[in-house]
């Protein structure tokens, strides 16, 4: 990992693919397409150079429009931008992987994707319905494909070009070990929920040992209860270092060796989430020693159904 003077400019080396991933990333899980385009453009204006998208978010086209707006305005060049998107659960069968990838490229208006992730390790019934349910409202899973078979199809995307790096999302350490054991191309990135209330130290250590970048989503707890931004330890450190609790939590994420994603439609908050600086070592130690709350806000690792996405438009 290379850490320039500005913590927000940190880039972490990938074990294959596009060299380095910016540690500070902007997530595009925003329901309204117009708001998506405006927020993504605002993020690029303040300096974010990693955008995280997904087929499941149903707004890749809006993200692509914002990227093109930024290119045309001379705000950023393609080689400066790192774009991640994801294969949804209904496309796990090997023959569906490339068409899904190409459709994401088309919506994003990009020739190449810097990192393509399997959105969850759960395969759903293949088809156009992203959230297939039976008559009892239960998810219809696809038992006809294994995660290893899907991973092999992901590896072929790297072989064929246009996909620079591949990885996994919403995965447990146990499942990650299974893929690493059989992979020809090792995962470059693993995206999971991680924050001071869910530090995932064991998973992070495994990723370090295998040259995998841990990319934290919900890095600020997604404004859910208990609200980590109201945590007494974080609030006290924020007062001492003259930063917001959010900036403290995000600096903690980078300093411990992970990348992170934040999402906002508020331009001032987007700017603040980018404007992070290095915490003193005693503050890092204090967060490790004194924060004892442990909570997972998203049950996706148990079901494959993301908790932060509404079931309908």
Order of alpha helices (4+ residues) and beta strands (2+ residues): beta-beta-beta-alpha-beta-alpha-beta-alpha-beta-alpha-beta-alpha-beta-alpha-beta-alpha-alpha-beta-alpha-alpha-alpha
